[in-house]
Protein backbone atom coordinates (compact mmCIF):
# COMPACT_ATOMS: atom_id res chain seq x y z
CA UNK A 1 0.00 0.00 0.00
CA UNK A 2 1.32 3.42 -0.93
CA UNK A 3 0.75 6.28 1.47
CA UNK A 4 1.33 10.00 1.18
CA UNK A 5 2.59 12.12 4.06
CA UNK A 6 1.47 15.72 4.01
CA UNK A 7 3.61 18.06 6.10
CA UNK A 8 1.73 21.14 7.20
CA UNK A 9 3.25 22.09 10.54
CA UNK A 10 4.48 25.68 10.71
CA UNK A 11 7.93 25.87 12.29
CA UNK A 12 9.10 29.15 13.78
CA UNK A 13 12.68 30.16 13.16
CA UNK A 14 14.74 30.36 16.35
CA UNK A 15 18.12 32.10 16.34
CA UNK A 16 20.55 29.94 18.29
CA UNK A 17 23.62 31.83 19.47
CA UNK A 18 24.89 28.83 21.41
CA UNK A 19 27.93 27.08 19.84
CA UNK A 20 25.88 24.22 18.38
CA UNK A 21 23.47 22.63 17.76
CA UNK A 22 23.01 25.44 15.29
CA UNK A 23 20.16 27.21 13.56
CA UNK A 24 19.35 25.08 10.51
CA UNK A 25 17.85 26.02 7.17
CA UNK A 26 14.36 25.04 6.08
CA UNK A 27 15.99 22.90 3.41
CA UNK A 28 17.90 20.85 5.99
CA UNK A 29 14.80 20.45 8.17
CA UNK A 30 12.73 19.21 5.24
CA UNK A 31 15.45 16.72 4.26
CA UNK A 32 14.50 14.69 7.34
CA UNK A 33 11.05 13.98 5.88
CA UNK A 34 11.94 10.89 3.87
CA UNK A 35 10.63 7.40 3.29
CA UNK A 36 11.44 4.87 6.00
CA UNK A 37 14.37 2.70 5.01
CA UNK A 38 16.40 -0.04 6.66
CA UNK A 39 19.93 1.33 7.08
CA UNK A 40 21.33 -2.03 5.90
CA UNK A 41 20.11 -1.40 2.36
CA UNK A 42 22.58 -0.64 -0.44
CA UNK A 43 20.93 2.73 -1.06
CA UNK A 44 21.54 3.88 2.49
CA UNK A 45 25.10 2.57 2.49
CA UNK A 46 25.71 4.66 -0.59
CA UNK A 47 24.41 7.69 1.35
CA UNK A 48 26.98 7.01 4.08
CA UNK A 49 29.76 7.04 1.50
CA UNK A 50 28.40 10.27 0.00
CA UNK A 51 28.48 11.87 3.45
CA UNK A 52 32.11 10.80 3.90
CA UNK A 53 33.03 12.11 0.46
CA UNK A 54 31.36 15.43 1.24
CA UNK A 55 33.17 15.76 4.56
CA UNK A 56 36.49 15.21 2.80
CA UNK A 57 35.63 17.68 0.05
CA UNK A 58 34.91 20.36 2.67
CA UNK A 59 38.47 19.94 3.99
CA UNK A 60 40.13 19.18 0.62
CA UNK A 61 41.22 15.80 1.94
CA UNK A 62 39.89 13.43 -0.74
CA UNK A 63 43.34 12.29 -1.86
CA UNK A 64 44.98 11.93 1.53
CA UNK A 65 42.40 11.21 4.24
CA UNK A 66 39.58 8.85 5.24
CA UNK A 67 36.48 9.31 7.42
CA UNK A 68 35.04 7.33 10.31
CA UNK A 69 31.39 8.11 11.16
CA UNK A 70 29.94 7.64 14.65
CA UNK A 71 26.45 7.88 16.08
CA UNK A 72 27.52 10.18 18.88
CA UNK A 73 27.95 13.73 20.02
CA UNK A 74 31.21 15.50 19.34
CA UNK A 75 32.66 14.08 22.56
CA UNK A 76 32.20 10.63 21.05
CA UNK A 77 34.44 11.60 18.14
CA UNK A 78 36.96 13.02 20.60
CA UNK A 79 37.00 9.78 22.60
CA UNK A 80 37.20 7.62 19.47
CA UNK A 81 40.17 9.59 18.19
CA UNK A 82 42.18 9.55 21.40
CA UNK A 83 41.60 5.92 22.29
CA UNK A 84 42.26 4.77 18.71
CA UNK A 85 45.20 7.00 17.80
CA UNK A 86 47.34 6.73 20.93
CA UNK A 87 49.07 3.38 21.27
CA UNK A 88 50.46 1.66 24.33
CA UNK A 89 53.95 2.99 23.64
CA UNK A 90 52.79 6.52 22.76
CA UNK A 91 52.54 9.71 24.77
CA UNK A 92 50.35 12.69 23.94
CA UNK A 93 50.79 16.33 24.91
CA UNK A 94 47.39 18.00 25.38
CA UNK A 95 46.97 21.76 25.05
CA UNK A 96 44.66 22.49 27.99
CA UNK A 97 43.90 26.17 27.51
CA UNK A 98 40.13 25.69 27.73
CA UNK A 99 37.32 23.40 28.80
CA UNK A 100 37.60 21.05 25.83
CA UNK A 101 41.33 20.53 26.18
CA UNK A 102 40.57 19.56 29.76
CA UNK A 103 37.94 17.13 28.44
CA UNK A 104 40.65 15.48 26.34
CA UNK A 105 42.69 15.09 29.51
CA UNK A 106 39.75 13.42 31.26
CA UNK A 107 39.34 10.93 28.41
CA UNK A 108 43.03 10.03 28.39
CA UNK A 109 42.96 9.60 32.15
CA UNK A 110 39.93 7.30 32.00
CA UNK A 111 41.62 5.00 29.45
CA UNK A 112 44.99 5.06 31.14
CA UNK A 113 46.67 6.69 28.12
CA UNK A 114 50.02 8.29 28.74
CA UNK A 115 49.78 12.07 28.51
CA UNK A 116 50.96 15.40 29.81
CA UNK A 117 49.40 18.86 29.58
CA UNK A 118 50.56 22.35 28.69
CA UNK A 119 49.04 25.84 29.06
CA UNK A 120 46.43 27.13 31.47
CA UNK A 121 42.85 28.21 30.90
CA UNK A 122 42.80 31.19 28.52
CA UNK A 123 46.53 31.02 27.66
CA UNK A 124 47.45 31.44 24.01
CA UNK A 125 49.56 28.48 22.79
CA UNK A 126 52.41 30.29 21.08
CA UNK A 127 53.95 27.91 18.49
CA UNK A 128 57.43 28.48 19.96
CA UNK A 129 56.16 27.43 23.39
CA UNK A 130 54.45 24.38 21.89
CA UNK A 131 57.71 23.43 20.19
CA UNK A 132 59.62 23.73 23.47
CA UNK A 133 57.06 21.62 25.32
CA UNK A 134 57.14 18.90 22.66
CA UNK A 135 60.92 18.78 22.62
CA UNK A 136 61.07 18.33 26.37
CA UNK A 137 58.83 15.29 26.77
CA UNK A 138 59.42 12.57 24.14
CA UNK A 139 55.89 13.00 22.83
CA UNK A 140 54.52 11.06 19.87
CA UNK A 141 51.27 13.07 19.57
CA UNK A 142 49.97 16.57 20.18
CA UNK A 143 46.24 17.13 20.83
CA UNK A 144 44.76 20.61 20.48
CA UNK A 145 41.40 22.31 20.18
CA UNK A 146 41.24 24.50 17.08
CA UNK A 147 38.41 26.79 18.18
CA UNK A 148 38.10 26.65 21.97
CA UNK A 149 34.44 27.57 22.48
CA UNK A 150 34.77 27.94 26.24
CA UNK A 151 36.74 31.16 25.65
CA UNK A 152 36.27 31.97 21.97
CA UNK A 153 39.98 31.55 21.26
CA UNK A 154 41.22 30.43 17.85
CA UNK A 155 44.38 28.42 18.43
CA UNK A 156 47.04 28.72 15.67
CA UNK A 157 46.38 25.47 13.79
CA UNK A 158 48.57 25.97 10.74
CA UNK A 159 51.63 27.12 12.68
CA UNK A 160 51.34 24.30 15.22
CA UNK A 161 50.84 21.77 12.41
CA UNK A 162 54.14 22.92 10.91
CA UNK A 163 55.86 22.48 14.27
CA UNK A 164 54.50 18.94 14.60
CA UNK A 165 55.56 18.02 11.09
CA UNK A 166 59.07 19.34 11.71
CA UNK A 167 59.39 17.34 14.96
CA UNK A 168 57.76 14.16 13.62
CA UNK A 169 54.85 14.43 16.07
CA UNK A 170 51.37 13.30 15.03
CA UNK A 171 48.70 15.99 15.31
CA UNK A 172 45.19 15.46 16.71
CA UNK A 173 42.80 18.39 16.18
CA UNK A 174 39.39 19.03 17.68
CA UNK A 175 37.74 21.13 14.96
CA UNK A 176 34.30 20.75 16.48
CA UNK A 177 33.37 24.40 16.05
CA UNK A 178 35.45 25.30 13.01
CA UNK A 179 35.26 22.49 10.41
CA UNK A 180 32.92 23.62 7.64
CA UNK A 181 33.37 27.35 8.28
CA UNK A 182 37.07 28.06 8.83
CA UNK A 183 38.97 27.18 5.62
CA UNK A 184 41.00 24.13 6.67
CA UNK A 185 42.98 22.72 3.73
CA UNK A 186 44.23 19.24 4.54
CA UNK A 187 46.47 19.27 1.48
CA UNK A 188 48.37 22.25 2.89
CA UNK A 189 48.01 21.76 6.65
CA UNK A 190 49.53 18.44 7.84
CA UNK A 191 46.94 16.93 10.19
CA UNK A 192 46.81 13.27 11.21
CA UNK A 193 43.40 13.32 12.93
CA UNK A 194 40.70 15.98 12.90
CA UNK A 195 37.16 15.55 14.19
CA UNK A 196 33.86 17.38 14.35
CA UNK A 197 30.10 16.72 14.35
CA UNK A 198 27.07 17.16 12.14
CA UNK A 199 25.45 19.93 14.15
CA UNK A 200 28.12 22.61 14.22
CA UNK A 201 29.59 24.59 11.31
CA UNK A 202 28.18 22.26 8.64
CA UNK A 203 24.70 23.16 9.98
CA UNK A 204 23.14 19.70 10.20
CA UNK A 205 21.16 18.11 13.00
CA UNK A 206 22.76 16.62 16.11
CA UNK A 207 23.35 12.87 16.10
CA UNK A 208 26.44 12.16 14.00
CA UNK A 209 30.10 12.88 14.60
CA UNK A 210 33.07 12.11 12.38
CA UNK A 211 36.82 11.61 12.49
CA UNK A 212 38.93 12.50 9.46
CA UNK A 213 42.28 10.69 9.55
CA UNK A 214 45.28 10.44 7.26
CA UNK A 215 45.55 7.28 5.17
CA UNK A 216 49.04 6.73 6.60
CA UNK A 217 47.48 6.12 10.03
CA UNK A 218 45.35 3.10 9.01
CA UNK A 219 47.81 0.43 10.12
CA UNK A 220 48.36 2.18 13.46
CA UNK A 221 44.60 2.35 14.02
CA UNK A 222 44.33 -1.36 13.28
CA UNK A 223 47.04 -2.05 15.84
CA UNK A 224 45.47 0.16 18.53
CA UNK A 225 42.07 -1.53 18.69
CA UNK A 226 41.34 -1.31 22.42
CA UNK A 227 37.85 0.25 22.38
CA UNK A 228 34.58 -1.38 21.33
CA UNK A 229 31.99 1.16 20.25
CA UNK A 230 34.60 3.90 19.74
CA UNK A 231 37.05 1.80 17.72
CA UNK A 232 37.86 4.08 14.80
CA UNK A 233 39.44 1.38 12.63
CA UNK A 234 36.50 -1.01 12.95
CA UNK A 235 33.99 1.76 12.34
CA UNK A 236 35.76 2.89 9.17
CA UNK A 237 36.56 -0.61 7.92
CA UNK A 238 33.01 -1.88 8.38
CA UNK A 239 31.67 0.78 6.01
CA UNK A 240 34.36 -0.08 3.45
CA UNK A 241 33.77 -3.82 3.61
CA UNK A 242 30.03 -4.10 4.28
CA UNK A 243 28.66 -0.76 3.05
CA UNK A 244 27.08 -0.01 6.41
CA UNK A 245 27.92 1.28 9.87
CA UNK A 246 28.45 -1.28 12.62
CA UNK A 247 25.58 0.07 14.70
CA UNK A 248 22.23 1.60 13.85
CA UNK A 249 22.57 5.12 12.43
CA UNK A 250 19.99 7.92 12.84
CA UNK A 251 18.45 7.56 9.39
CA UNK A 252 16.65 10.89 9.08
CA UNK A 253 19.59 12.77 10.62
CA UNK A 254 21.84 11.30 7.93
CA UNK A 255 19.65 12.63 5.13
CA UNK A 256 19.61 16.05 6.78
CA UNK A 257 23.40 15.96 7.20
CA UNK A 258 23.87 15.16 3.52
CA UNK A 259 21.70 18.16 2.66
CA UNK A 260 23.71 20.35 5.03
CA UNK A 261 26.95 19.19 3.36
CA UNK A 262 25.50 20.13 -0.03
CA UNK A 263 24.57 23.57 1.33
CA UNK A 264 28.09 24.01 2.70
CA UNK A 265 29.71 23.14 -0.61
CA UNK A 266 27.28 25.33 -2.54
CA UNK A 267 27.99 28.34 -0.34
CA UNK A 268 31.70 27.52 -0.27
CA UNK A 269 33.76 27.37 2.91
CA UNK A 270 35.56 30.64 2.14
CA UNK A 271 32.25 32.46 1.57
CA UNK A 272 30.82 30.94 4.74
CA UNK A 273 33.87 32.08 6.67
CA UNK A 274 33.37 35.62 5.37
CA UNK A 275 29.73 35.51 6.46
CA UNK A 276 30.70 34.23 9.90
CA UNK A 277 33.24 37.01 10.35
CA UNK A 278 30.77 39.68 9.25
CA UNK A 279 28.12 38.35 11.65
CA UNK A 280 30.64 38.17 14.50
CA UNK A 281 31.75 41.73 13.86
CA UNK A 282 28.19 43.00 14.29
CA UNK A 283 27.96 41.29 17.68
CA UNK A 284 31.39 42.53 18.74
CA UNK A 285 30.76 46.13 17.68
CA UNK A 286 27.27 46.37 19.18
CA UNK A 287 28.11 44.72 22.50
CA UNK A 288 31.18 46.93 22.81
CA UNK A 289 29.08 50.02 22.07
CA UNK A 290 26.70 48.94 24.83
CA UNK A 291 29.57 48.97 27.32
CA UNK A 292 30.37 45.25 27.52
CA UNK A 293 33.92 43.92 27.87
CA UNK A 294 35.25 40.64 26.50
CA UNK A 295 37.21 37.81 28.06
CA UNK A 296 39.88 37.63 25.35
CA UNK A 297 42.12 40.26 23.76
CA UNK A 298 41.06 41.08 20.21
CA UNK A 299 44.04 39.35 18.58
CA UNK A 300 43.00 35.94 19.96
CA UNK A 301 39.31 36.13 19.05
CA UNK A 302 38.04 33.36 16.80
CA UNK A 303 35.49 35.49 14.90
CA UNK A 304 33.04 32.68 15.68
CA UNK A 305 32.20 33.12 19.37
CA UNK A 306 32.42 35.88 21.96
CA UNK A 307 32.86 35.28 25.68
CA UNK A 308 31.39 38.41 27.27
CA UNK A 309 32.31 39.60 30.75
CA UNK A 310 29.20 40.06 32.89
CA UNK A 311 31.20 42.10 35.39
CA UNK A 312 31.08 44.93 32.87
CA UNK A 313 27.37 45.15 33.76
CA UNK A 314 27.26 44.37 37.51
CA UNK A 315 23.48 44.82 37.76
CA UNK A 316 22.68 42.59 34.79
CA UNK A 317 20.88 39.33 35.58
CA UNK A 318 21.99 36.84 32.91
CA UNK A 319 19.04 34.51 33.48
CA UNK A 320 16.61 37.37 33.06
CA UNK A 321 18.35 38.49 29.88
CA UNK A 322 18.33 34.91 28.62
CA UNK A 323 14.60 34.55 29.26
CA UNK A 324 13.78 37.88 27.59
CA UNK A 325 15.74 36.90 24.47
CA UNK A 326 14.36 33.36 24.50
CA UNK A 327 10.84 34.77 24.39
CA UNK A 328 11.96 36.65 21.30
CA UNK A 329 13.23 33.44 19.62
CA UNK A 330 16.89 34.07 20.52
CA UNK A 331 19.11 31.73 22.57
CA UNK A 332 22.31 32.83 24.33
CA UNK A 333 24.63 30.59 26.32
CA UNK A 334 26.10 30.73 29.85
CA UNK A 335 29.86 30.80 30.35
CA UNK A 336 32.06 27.94 31.60
CA UNK A 337 35.29 29.80 32.38
CA UNK A 338 36.50 29.06 35.94
CA UNK A 339 36.36 32.00 38.33
CA UNK A 340 34.94 34.25 35.59
CA UNK A 341 31.44 35.61 35.23
CA UNK A 342 30.76 35.35 31.50
CA UNK A 343 28.17 34.43 28.93
CA UNK A 344 28.68 33.46 25.29
CA UNK A 345 27.22 34.32 21.90
CA UNK A 346 28.20 32.45 18.73
CA UNK A 347 27.35 32.90 15.07
CA UNK A 348 27.46 29.21 14.12
CA UNK A 349 24.60 28.16 11.88
CA UNK A 350 22.28 29.47 9.19
CA UNK A 351 22.44 33.06 10.46
CA UNK A 352 22.45 36.13 8.25
CA UNK A 353 23.33 39.76 8.94
CA UNK A 354 19.68 40.68 9.45
CA UNK A 355 19.46 37.97 12.11
CA UNK A 356 22.34 39.24 14.22
CA UNK A 357 21.14 42.83 13.79
CA UNK A 358 17.75 41.72 15.12
CA UNK A 359 19.52 40.06 18.07
CA UNK A 360 21.30 43.28 18.96
CA UNK A 361 18.13 45.32 18.64
CA UNK A 362 16.53 43.04 21.22
CA UNK A 363 19.56 43.19 23.53
CA UNK A 364 19.47 46.98 23.31
CA UNK A 365 15.73 46.97 23.97
CA UNK A 366 16.27 44.84 27.08
CA UNK A 367 19.02 47.09 28.46
CA UNK A 368 17.02 50.23 27.87
ABEGO torsion letter per residue (X at the ends): XBBBBBBABBBBBBBBABBOBBBBBAAAAAAABBBBBBAABAAAAAAAAAAAAAAAAAAGAAAABBBBBBBBBAAAAAAAAAAAABBAABBBBBBBABAAAAAAAAAAAAAGBBBBBBEBBGBBBBAAAAAAAAAAAGBABBBBBABBAAAGBBBBAAAAAAAAAAAGBBBBBBAAAABGABBBBAAABBBABBBBBAABAAGBBBGBBBBBBBAAAAAAAAAABABBAABAAAAAAAAAAAGBBABBBBAAAAAAAAAAAAAAAAAEAAAAAAAAAAAAAAAAAAAAAAGBBBABBAAABAGABBBBBAAABAABBAAAAAAAAAAAGBBBBBBABBGBBBBBBBABEBBBAAAAAAAAAAAAAAAX
